[in-house]
Amino acid sequence: MQAKQFSKYKLPDSSGVYFFLGKRKEILYIGRATTLRDRVRSYFSHDLSETRGPKIVKMINDAKSIDFRKTDSVLEAVLLEADLIKKFKPPYNTDDKDDKSFNCVVITDEDFPRVLVVRKKDLESDLFADRFSLLATYGPFPEGGKLAVALKIIRKIFPYRDNKCTPNQGKPCFNRQIGLCAGVCTGEISKKEYGRLIQNIRRLFEGKKATIVRALTQDMKRYAKLQEFEKAVEIRRQLFALQHISDVALISSSDSTQHPYKLEFLRMRIEAFDVAHTAGKETVGVMTVVQGTQVDKNAYRLFKIKNAVAGDDVGALKEMLERRFKHTEWGTPNLVVIDGGTAQLNAARRILLQYGAPPIVSVVKDERHRPHHILGDVEYIHKYEQGILLANSEAHRFAISFHRRRRDRIS
């Protein structure tokens, strides 16, 4: 395959897994990337033989086409790459050294399964087979350090049991105390609920994140309907963590030419909502969008408030949010910003809990309608304060402008 042929492939600037294919579309090589476009382009550099070796040079010569699969995070790319290599066994992914020294992830077949890291050579031994019955096996993973980081990220989203936790032992294990065990040791979680956690971990390793999101969203709505709000909030946390995986530690300098924190910030979509009226009349609402630190005026939306009682700002906000989040084609924000105090914030949380929406912050104004402080998740406030205030300011300006146009048209 020649460098000039690469130009016809429109690879995205996002994380994912790429495939070099032979003349019969067979998979020759599978790799992962933080940015697919830059990573695949590197295979057509003039010094490829020095940087990657003769085996990869031969693979490029044998390749006839390229394919790829996008992921939402580097973590997903790491897991998907291992799963696909195990499934397809591409000839150019074989390593000169014995992969029996590599680590695998196993899930045991028990009432409360354990998630363990095991050397491939140990996994294939009779001694291991006598000790454990397995539900699933993933890997091998050549990079032990990255696997350790990946499991830390996964465990923060879906806490699981390891060898240090005994079911119903009566006291919390160490990992339970730091939030990395779901409460198997203390009996806080049922076999059925823990089984859902394990199922979602398996889906994540198998590249089925969309299935996880659908299942969690259904569970969250069910718990909210049953007024089991603590469980609903925990699932919302899992949903948000899953959709905004912080995997900077998995990104190496060779993976991306951009600083990972910059990439994360630029991908941040903040939606702000505000309401405007005159003495309760001609009430309108607006949505503004900030991407990173830049406004996206093409994504702004206007709402004529139809059902809320005149002068009821909280009711108008609820109506606007319900209407907005029924429009799944508008995309999903990473953070929602509203205008007001605790009453508005609590009302918004109750509404968005039904839609699997992200965290919410509220900008509280002083008597001159200037930002005084922000309520909500402290981590997001500190990290994205500039974008929050910009989006809120835009929402206020846009709402006033829309309201005045409607008022002037009627008068």
N, C-alpha and C positions, 0 to 999 in steps of 0.2 A: 504494500500500500504506500502511495506516494504522498508527500506533504500537501501537494496541490489538491488531492482528493479530500483532505480533511476539511477544507473550506466549505464544502457543500453541506456539512453536518452542522445544524444549528443547536449546539449544545448549550444548556442554560448555565448561568452563573449561580448554581446552587449545589448543595450536597447530593450525593447519590452513588449509584453503582454503574460502572460502564463495562461494555462487552466488546471485545474484538472478535469478529466472526470470520470464518473461512469461506471458501467458495460455495459450499453447500449450506451456508448459514449455521454451521456448527460452531459452538463456542470454543474459541482458542484460549481466551484469557479473560478473567474477571478481576476488576480492581474497584477500589472505592475512592471517593474524592470529596473534599470540602467544597470545591468549585469544579464541576465536571468539565467546563470549557477549558480552564487553565491546565487542569491535570492531563486531559487527553492531548492537548496541544503539545505538552512537554515530550510526548513520544515522537514528535517529528522535529526535534532539535538536531543540530548538526553533530553534537557531541554525544549522541545517544549510546554509542558503543562504549564510551568511557564512563558514562554515568549509570547505565543500566546493564551493560554487559552484552555478550554475543547472543545469548539465548533470547533476550527481548528483541534484539535487532532482527533475528530470524522470525520471531512471532509477527513483527510488523510487516516483514516481507511476505509472509504467508497470509496475512489478513486481507480481506476483500471489502469489509464494511464494518461499521461501528453502530452499536446500539447502546441505550442507557435507560436507567430507571431512576427517577428523582426520589429523594427522601426529604423529609422536613427537618432532619437533623443529622449530624455526623454520627451520633449514637446509632440511629437506625441504619445508616450506611455500613457501620462496622458489623452489626448483627446480620444484616442482609447479605453482605459479602460472604461471610462464613457459611451461612445457610445455603447460598447458591453454589459455592465451591464444593460443598459436601454433596449437593444434589447432582451437579453436572460433571464434576471432576475434570475441569479443563486441562489439557495436556501441558500448557505453559505455566500453570499455577503450581505444578509440582516443584518441590524444593530439593536441592542436593542433599540437605541434611534430613535425618530421620524425623518425621513429624510425630513420632511417638513421644517425644519430649514436650510437645505442645499441650496446652491446657484445654480441657473440654468443660462445659457446664452441663450438669445432670440434674434432673428433677426426680426425686425418689417417689415410688408408688406406695404411699401410706395414707392414712386418714388425714394427716397433716403433713404433706410432702415437704421435704427439705430441698433447698437449692444449694448445690455444692460445686466447687471447682475441683476437678480431678485430672491428673495427667493421663494422656491417652494410653500410655503403656500400662498404667495401673487399672484403667477402665477395662482393658482387654484381658486382665488376669483372672484366673479362676477364683482367687481369694476375694476379689471385689464382687464378683458375681454371686458368691456365697453369702456375702454380707448384705447386699442391696438388691432390691427389685426396682427397676427404673421405669418411670413414666415417659421420660423424654431425654434425649441427649443432643447437645448442640456443640458445634466446633468440628475439628480443633481450631483454636485461635493462636496464630503464630506469635502475636505480641501480647505477652502476659501482662505488661503494665497497662496497656489500653483496655484489656479485658477487665482488670481490677477496677479501673475508673468507670467503665461501662456498668459494671455490677453495682457500684456505689450509687450511680445515677438511678438505675432501675429500682434499687431497694428503697430509695427515698420516695419514689412514686408508689411502688407496691411493696410494702414491708413483708418480708418472708422469714421463715424459720431456717436455721442452720443447725449444725451439730451441737451448738452450745445451748440449745433451747429444748426443754422436755415438755411435752403437752401436759397442761394442768398440774404443773409442779407446785403450784400454790403461791409462788412468789415470782415477781417479774425478773426475767433474765436481763443481762446488761443491755442487750440490743433493744429490749422493750423500753428500758429507761431512757434511751436516746432516740426512740421513735423508729427503729429499724426492724422491729418485730411487731407483728399485728396483734399480739396478745394471746398467742397460742399457749404460752406458759401459764398465763393467769386465767385462762378460760373465758376471756373477754370476747372471743370471736368463735362463731360456730363453724363446724366442719363445712357447711354449705357456703358460708360467706368467704371462708378461707379458700375454698375451692375456686371461687370466682377470681380471687387474687392470682392464684396459680395459673388459671386459664388465661388471664390477661398477660402474665409474664410469658407464657408459651406463645401467645399471639405476637407479642413484641419481638421475640426471637425469630419468629417466622415471617416477619415483615407485614403483619396484618393490623397495622395501627388503626386503619379506618373502622375495622370490625370492633376494636376495643372502644373507640370513641362512641360508636352507635350503642354498644352494650352499656357503657357507663352512663350515657345520656338517658337511656331508658330507666336504668336503676335510680338515677338521681330524681327523675320526675316521679317515679313510683314512691320513693321515700318522702318526697315533698308532699305528695297527695295524701300519704298516710300521716303527715305531720311529724315524721321522724327526722327533724331538721338537722340534728347532729350528724346522722349518717349521710344526709343529702349534702351537707357542707363538706364532709370528708371526700365524697365522690367528686364534688366540684373541684376540690383541691387537686385530686388525681387528674382530672380532665385538664385543668390548666397546666399542671406540671408536665403532662404528657404532650400538650400542644405547644409548650414553650420550653423545651428541654435546654437546660444550660449545660452545654457540653464543650465548653472552651478547653478543658483539660485534654480532650481527645484530639484537638487540632494541633498539628505540628507545623513548623515553619515551612516544610516542603509541601504542605497541603494547600496553602492559600497565600496569595500575595497581599491580602488585606488583613489588618489586625482583627482578630476574632471578635473583640468587644465592639469594634466599629460595625462589623457585619450584623451583630445582634441588635445594635441600636438602630441601624438603618432599616431593619425589617420590622421595627416596632410600629404597629398601627394603633393610634389612639383616637377614639371617637368621643366627642364631647356633645352634650345635650343641654339645651336651655329653652326656657319658656318666656314669652313676652305677651303683655296685654295692657290695656288701659282701663283701670277700675273694673277688671274682670271681663271686659268686652273685647271682641275680636282676638281671642287667645290663639296664639300660634306657637309652634315648636320648631326647633331646627337641630340638625346633626352636622357637626363639622369633623373633619378628619385631618390628623397630622401624621405623616409618615417620617419617622426619625425626628428631624427638626424642621421639616418642610410641610407647609399646608398642601392638601390635595383637594383643590376646589371642585374638581370634577366629581368627587365623591360626596360633596355636600348634599343634604336632603332637607326638604321643607315639609312641615306637617300642619294642616289645619285641624285644630283640636275640635272634635265633634261632640264628644259625650261627657267630658268632665264638666262639673258644675262651675259656673262663672266665678272666677277668683280662687279656685282650688288649684294651686300650683302643683301640689303633690299628685292630685288626680290627673292633671294634664301631663305630668311627667310619666306617670304610669301608663297612660294611654299611648303616648309617643313611643315608649320603650317596647310595649307589646307589639305595636305596629311595625317598628323597625326590625325586631328580631324574628318576625315571621318571614322577612325577606332574606332567606339564606343565600340568595344569589348575590347579595351585596358583600359577601365575605364575612370573616369573623375578626373582630377587633382583639388586640392583645390587652387593652385596658380601656375601661369606660370612665369618663369624667362627667360628673353632673355638677350643677350649681345649687348650693344650699347647705343646710346643716344636717343634723342627725336624722330628722324625720324624712328628708328626701333620700338620704343614704340608705336607711333601712327599707324604705318603700322600693327603691331601685333594686336592692339585694333580693327582696322577696319576688319581684317580677322576673329578674334575670336567672334566678335559681331554676326556673322552669325550662330555660333554654340552654343550659350548659354554658352560660356566658362567662367571661373572664372577671378578674377582680375589678372593683369599683372604688373610685376615690371621689370625694366631694370637696369643692372649693368654697370655703366660707368667706364671705365678703364683710368689710367694715361698713360704717354708715355712709361712706362715700362710694360704695360699691367697688372698692379695691380689694384684691385678694389679701386676706388676713392670715389664714392658715388652711391646711388641707387635712381632711379626715380620710382614714382608710389605711391600707397596707403601707407600713412605714418603709419597707424595702423598695416598693415601687415609687413612692413619693420621693425618696432620696435619689433614686436612680434616674427617674424620668421627669423630674420637677419642671425642667425647661419645656418639655413637650406638653405636659399637663397644663401649665399656665398659658401656653400659646393656644392650645386647643380650646380652653375655656374662654379666653379672650375673643377668639374668633367666633365662638358660639354666641357670646353676648352681642357682639357687633352684628352678626348675621341675623339673630333673632329680632333685634331692634329694627334693623333695616327692613326685614320682611313684614313686621308688624306695621311699620309706618306706611309702607306701600299699600297694604290692605286697608288701613284706616283712611288714607288719603283718597283711595279709589272710591270708598263708600261715601265719604263726606263730599 
